[in-house]
């Protein structure tokens, strides 16, 4: 079999490899910061543009386009080499950030977020694929735990920076800050990252890419039906579901015959790959999908300012880093990742069960402790799906497998954001009482809420706390679903240096 030999390392000089890793992490910081920095500024943006019914779309539009293009970027990297594919993604993201900063209406902003997502999807997939080129499996586990430091920085700085910058310079500055970072990263990669030309001739599966993008888009639009069409089950939503089902069936038929499928279907024959995709979907729903709603919950229920609410995210991110760094070290030593998937989803399920009981008068310290527990849960299994599928896939399909698992994570987040939005809108829509000083509860900004009389502020806080309770119970159920998939995983052990990635599926099957 011609794929038994593992490819030579992309960069052999350790110092140059570390510098490259720094540039990759800077790009990752930019893409993840963008999702986090927006969260605390969202209520202010809604206050300026109105349209709370489209609140979820600011996050959803980014994740939707990001999800749609992820598998395509993974495949393009396999076919054309990762360098120029990644640089193109960073350039698109930087232009999208500039357009977001210049948005003149809610619709313009949502359209610009779509453009940002088209670049962000490429950044997220390409980083993990380049890491697979630079490091062998166990070393990769350690370096991907270091990437948690970057997630810590974006998670801790993002909400604080988003709240502070929107208070001081206006919310537009939170998008424009990406532009100089983008230029620096592009310059660094242009000079430092070698170009490895793949041995196979490029054959792009355009039909597969288009059908997969249409399927993903249909899923997200269907979950957003209550906001778009006024009801979760309506003629339009049924039409979208039917269209999505047809696209999904057509995609499977196209991928069976494609010479270079976007996601090779033989990957799904490996139960490890399929279960890790389920864990990835649930992980995206409870980690990424929840960020914006936790920020809204803190600002409306506790009465904290955007900046103060952002500070609570430091606890969540601190837990994330503690969990991720310790998991990365232990996985690197033992080569086993299943226990971390189980521990992770257990922590998150407990955290959301506790969060569903939080009311307007709950001490801030208790809320902070619950957020920290959730952070530890996210961190413990943050790298598990990527490391697991890269180990289970043949070397020639690492990019496609990475794209599939990253897509499933972002797809889970995007769908969850829509579901969470529908739950909150439903909870607030049932309110039949009027609150003195509040014309429309959905258009309250944090500053307006702070200026309300004490009784009115308490009434608003109670309403939001009641609306959020079913949302947290839903998240708990999602975490428990992921936990079942984690328990069903085979106890696979990652190979040591010297063993090829291509040998591992056979070894795993034997095990």
N, C-alpha and C positions, 0 to 999 in steps of 0.2 A: 504493500500500500504506500503510495507516494507521499502521504501526509504524516508519516511516522516521526519525521525529524522536526523538532521544534525550531522555529525561525531564530536566527541569531539576534542578539539584543540590538535594538535600534541605535542606542548610544552606549558605548563601552566605558567611556571616561566618567568616573563617579561624580566629579565636580560639575561637569557639564550636565549630567543627568539631574543633579539637584537643582541647578539653575533653571533647567527646563521644567522641572516639577513645580518650581516657584511660579513660573509664568502660567502653567496650567491651573494652579490653585488661584492665581489672580483672576483668570477668566471665570473659574467656578465661583469665586467670590462675587464677581460682577453679576453673573446669572442668578445666583441664589439671593444675593442682596436685593435684587430687583423685586423678588416676590415678597421678601420680608419688609423692605423699607416702605412699601406701599400700604401695608396693613394698617398702621396707626394713622396714616394720612387719609384713608378712605372716607371716614365720616366728614372730614373737612371738604374733600372733593365733592361728596354728595351734597353738602351744604351749599356749595357754590353753583353746581350744575343742576341740583335737584335729581329727580328720577331714581329714588331709592330702589324701585323695582329692578333697576339695572345694576345695583350695587355689586351683586355676585359676578356680573359680566366683566368687571375690571380685572378680577382675578381669573375668571373662567376663560375669557378670550385669549389671554396669554397662555394658559395651560392647554387650551384646545388646539391652537395652532402648533404649540410646542409638541404636543402628543402626535398630531397628524404627521409631522415630518420626521420624527425620531427614527423610525425604522429605515426610512429612505437615507438619512445621513449615515446610519450605521453601515448600510450596504454600499453607499458611495465611497466611504472610507476603505472598505474591503476591496473595492474595484479600482479606485484611482489613487489610493494612498491617502493617509490621514491629514497630511500637512495643509494642502490647499483647501480641502473640504472644511477643516476647522477654521482656517483664516476667513473663508467666505462667510461662515456662520457668525463669527465675531463682528465682521463688517456689517452684516444685515442687522444684528442686534444693536450696534452702536447707532446706526441710522434710525432705527425704530425708537430708540431712547430719545433722540433729538426731536423726532416728530411728536412723541408723547409730551415732551416739555412745552411744545408749542400748540397743544390741542386747544380748540376754541369751543368745544361742546362735548357732552358725554359720548355722543356717537363717534366723534373724531378720535377721542381718547381710546375708546374700545377698538376702533379700527387700527390705531397705532400700536395698541397692545398686541394685536394679531401679528403685525409686522415684527415686533420685538420677539414674539414667541417663535416665529419662523427661524430666527437666529439662535434664540436660547436653546431650542431643541438640538441644534447641531453642536452647540457648545457642550451640553451635558453628555451627549453620547460620545463625542470625539474625545473628551477628556478621559473617560473610562477606557476607551479603545486604545488611546495612546499609552495610558498606564499599563495596559496589557502587553503592549510592545516593549515597554521599558523595563518591566519587573516580572520575575517568575512568580508562580501562584502564591507561595507563602510570604515572600517579600512584599507582594502586592497587598496582602491583607494588612501588613504593618503600615505601608504607605497610604492606603486608603483610610486607615484610622487617623493618620496625620491630616488628611483632608477634612476630618471632623473639626480640627482647629479652625479651618477656614469657615466651616459651617457655624462654628461657635461665634466667630467674629461677625459673620453676616447676620446670624440669629440674634446676637446680643446688640450689635451696633445698629442693625437694620431698623427695628421698631423704635429705638431711642432716637436714632438719626432721622428717621421718617417723621416722628412727632416733633422733634426740635427744629428740623429744617422747615417743615410746613408752618410752624409757629413763627420762625424768624424771617425766612425768605420766601414763603409761599410754597405750595405743594409742587409747583413745576420744577423746583430745584432738585427734587428727589429723583427725577428722571434725567435731568441734564448732567448730574454728577457721573453718570455712566460713560459719557462721551470721552473725557480725557483718559479714563481707565482703559477703554476700548482701544484707543490709539497706542497706548504704551504696550499693551499685550500683543497687538498686531505686529509692532516693530520687533519685540523680543522674539516672537515665534518665527518671523521671517528670517532672522539671522541665526537662530539657535537650533531650530527643529530640522533634522535631516529629512530629505524626501526619499521615501522607499517606494520604488515603483513595483506594484504587484505583478506577479508572473502571469496572471491570466488576463486575457483580453476583455475589456469592459463590455458587458451586455446588460444594460439597465432594464429592469422589469417595470416599465412605465405603467402598464395596466395594473399590475399588482400594487404599486405605490398609490395610484389614484383610488383604487377600490378600497384599500386599507384606510386611506385618509377619509373617504366618504363614509365608511362604516363607523370610524371613531367619531366623526362629526355628528352623525345621526344619533349615536348613543347619547352624546352630551346634549344635543338639541331636544331629544325625547325627555331627558330628565329635567330639562328647563321648561317643559310645556306649561306648567302652572303659571310661570311668569310671562311666557311669550303668548300663550293662547287663552289664558284665564282659567284653565283646568288641566289636571294631569292627564285625564283621558278626554280627548276631543278629536274631531275628525282629522285635524292637522297632525296631532301627535301620533295617531294611529297610522296615518300616511307615512310619517317619518320613520316609525318603527318598521313598517313593511319595507320601505326603501332600504333601510339599514340591513334588514335580514337578507334581502335580495343581493345587496353589495357583499355581504359576508360570505354567502354561498358562492357567488361569482368569484370572490377572492380566492377561496379554497381551490376552486376548479382551475383558476389561472396559475396559482402557485404550484399545483401538481405538475403542470406541463412546462413551466418556465425554466430556461437553462440556468439562470441566476436569480432564483426567487428572493424577494425582499426579506421574508422570514422562511427559511427552509422548513418544510412541514415535518421532516424526519426528526427535528429537534423535539417535537411534541410527543414522539414515541418514548422519550425518556421521562419517566414520572417525576424525577427531580426537577427537570426544567418546568414542567407544567405546574407543580406545587409551588415552586419559587415565584412563578408568575402570579399565582393567587395571593401569596404573601405580599408580593410587591404592590398589587392593586389595593389590598387592605391597608398596607403601610402608607401608601400615598394618600389614601382617604383620611386617615387619622392623624398624619403628620403634616403634610403640606396643605391639604384641604381645610384643616382646622385653624390655621394661623390667623386669617382675616377675621374669623368669627370669634376667636379668643380675644382679639384686640377690641372688637365691638362689644363683647360681653363685659370686659373689664371697664371700658369707658362708660357704658350705660348703667351697669349694675353697681359699680363701686364709686362712680363719680370722679375717678382719677382723670387727670389731664392726659393728653396724648403722650407727653414726655414721661410722666410718672407711670402710665400704663406700660410704656416701652421698657421701663426699668425692670418690671416683673418678668419680662421675657428673658432677662439675663439668667434668672433662676432656671427657666425651662432649658435654655441653651447650655447652661453650666451642667445640668443633668445629662443632656445629650452628649456633651464632650466626655464627661466621666464614663458614661456607658460605652461610648464608641472607642475611646482610647484603650480602655481595659479589654474590651472585646477584641480589638485589633491585635493587641499583644498576645492574648491567650490563643486566638485562632492561628496566629503566626507560629506559636510554639507547638500547639497540639494538632493543628490541621483540621479541627472539627468545628463546624458552625451551627449544627442543628440545635444544641442547647441554648444558644443565644437567641435564635428565632422564637423558641418557646418562652424564655424569660421575658423577652421584649414585649410580646403581645399580651402576656399576663399582666405586666406592669401597666400598660396602657388601658387595658380593660378595667382594672381596679381604679385607675385615676379618673376615668370617665364616669364610672359608677358613683364615685365620691363627688365629682363635679356636678352631677345631676341633682345633688341634694343642697348645693350652695344657694343661699338666698341673699337678698339685698344687704342684710346686716352681718354677714359672715366676716370674721376678721381677715384682713389682708394677708396676714402671716400664714393662715391655713390655706388660702387660695394659692399662695406662693409655693407652699410645700407640695400641694397636689400637682401644680405645674412642673415642679422639679421631678416628681415621680414619673410624670408623662414624658419628660425630657430624657430621663434615664432609659425608659422603655424604648423610645425612638432610637436612641444611640446604640443600644445593645445589638440591634439587628440592622443598622443602617446600611452596612456594606455586605450583609449576607446574600441577598438576591444576586447582586452583580458578581461577587466572587464565585458563588455557586454555579451560575449559568456559564461563566467564562471557563470554569473547570469542566463542566459537563459537555460543552460544545467542542466540536473539532476545531483545530487552529484556523482553518480557512473561513469558518463562520463566526468567529469571535465578535466581529463588529455587528453582524446581524442579530446575534443572540443578545448582545449588550443593548442594542437599539430596542429589541422587543421587551426586555425587562424594564428598561427606563421608560418606554412608552406605557407599559402597564402601570407603573408607579404614578406617572403624570396623568394617565387616563383615569385612574382611581381618584386622584385629587380633583380632577375637573368634574367628574360625575358627582363626587361628594359635595363639592361647593354648590352645585345646582340643587342637590337634595337638601342640604343645610339651609340654603336660601329659601326654599319652598316651605320648610318647617317654620322658620322665623316669620316669614310673611303670613303664614296661616295663623301663627300664635298671636301676632299683632293685629291681624285683620278681624279677629273675633272680639276685639275690645269694643264694648258698646258705651263705655263711659267717657265723659269729656274731662280733661284735666285743666285746671285754671292756668292760663299763660301758654298753653300748648295748642296751637291751631292744627298741626299735623305732626303726630309723634314720629313719623318716618323721616321728617326733614330736620330733626333736631341735631345740631352739631354739638360737640363737647363744650364749646364756649357758651352756646345758648343754654345748654343744660345747667351749666355752673351758675348762670345768672337767674335761674328759676327760684321761686320761694321754696323753702325747705319741704313743705307738704307736697308740692307738685313734683319736686325732684324725687322724693321717696316713692310717689305713685308711679312715676316713669320707671324707676329702678325695679320696683316690684313686678311691673308688667313685663319688662325685659327678662327678669330672672325666671318668670313663669314660662315665657316663650322659649327660653334656652334649655329648660329641663328635658323636654323630649328630644332635643337635638343631641344632648350629651348621652342619653340612653341609646340613641341610634348609633353613635360612635362606639359605644361599649359593645353593641351587637356586632358591629363591623370588626372590632378587635378580636372578639371571640371566634368569628368565622376564620380569621387569619390564624388563630391559635390552633384550630383543628387541622388546618393545612400543615402547620409547623410540626405538629405531633406525628403526622403521616410521613414526613420526610425520611429518606433512608439515612442511616448514620455514616455518611460519606466522609472520608479523610482526604484532605488536599495533598497532592504529591509534593515530595521534597525537590529541591533544585536538582536538575539532571534528568528528571522524568519528563516526558513530553506531555503537553496538554492533550494531544490526540490519543494517548494511551488510556487516559482516565475514564472515558465512558465504558470501555471494555472491562476495566478493573471494577468500576462501579456496578456493572451488570453482574459480574461474578460475585461481588459482595452481596 
